[in-house]
Amino acid sequence: MLYIVVGSQTSADVRLRRPTTFVLPKGRTEPVDELRLYADDTDGFLSSARGR
């Protein structure tokens, strides 16, 4: 995971172990193996992502 501070948010690039599809309001995505997202509460995000 890569953290880059942008203003008061942190950008996180997440590499998945295998390509995964997601169900979004407009339908399923193509299989993806990397996500980019922004988190105000980085510690809370990591705790949730790790299942703790």
C-alpha positions as a Python dict, from the first residue, in 0.01 Angstrom:
ca = {
    (1, 'M'): (0, 0, 0),
    (2, 'L'): (129, 345, -88),
    (3, 'Y'): (33, 654, 113),
    (4, 'I'): (55, 1003, -33),
    (5, 'V'): (-64, 1297, 177),
    (6, 'V'): (-291, 1528, -26),
    (7, 'G'): (-425, 1818, 178),
    (8, 'S'): (-598, 1660, 476),
    (9, 'Q'): (-662, 1330, 294),
    (10, 'T'): (-440, 1034, 221),
    (11, 'S'): (-441, 852, -111),
    (12, 'A'): (-408, 475, -84),
    (13, 'D'): (-327, 243, -374),
    (14, 'V'): (-436, -110, -289),
    (15, 'R'): (-315, -410, -488),
    (16, 'L'): (-548, -708, -472),
    (17, 'R'): (-421, -1067, -459),
    (18, 'R'): (-631, -1161, -762),
    (19, 'P'): (-853, -976, -1012),
    (20, 'T'): (-1192, -904, -854),
    (21, 'T'): (-1519, -762, -986),
    (22, 'F'): (-1730, -520, -784),
    (23, 'V'): (-2102, -449, -798),
    (24, 'L'): (-2161, -76, -837),
    (25, 'P'): (-2487, 117, -892),
    (26, 'K'): (-2429, 104, -1270),
    (27, 'G'): (-2352, -270, -1267),
    (28, 'R'): (-2048, -493, -1233),
    (29, 'T'): (-1700, -371, -1308),
    (30, 'E'): (-1445, -544, -1522),
    (31, 'P'): (-1202, -748, -1310),
    (32, 'V'): (-955, -513, -1139),
    (33, 'D'): (-636, -586, -948),
    (34, 'E'): (-570, -241, -804),
    (35, 'L'): (-781, 22, -626),
    (36, 'R'): (-708, 388, -562),
    (37, 'L'): (-901, 560, -287),
    (38, 'Y'): (-886, 849, -43),
    (39, 'A'): (-928, 825, 333),
    (40, 'D'): (-973, 1098, 595),
    (41, 'D'): (-914, 844, 874),
    (42, 'T'): (-622, 633, 754),
    (43, 'D'): (-589, 434, 1076),
    (44, 'G'): (-962, 353, 1074),
    (45, 'F'): (-945, 251, 709),
    (46, 'L'): (-650, 18, 768),
    (47, 'S'): (-815, -135, 1073),
    (48, 'S'): (-1134, -205, 877),
    (49, 'A'): (-946, -334, 572),
    (50, 'R'): (-751, -577, 789),
    (51, 'G'): (-1070, -696, 957),
    (52, 'R'): (-975, -580, 1306),
}
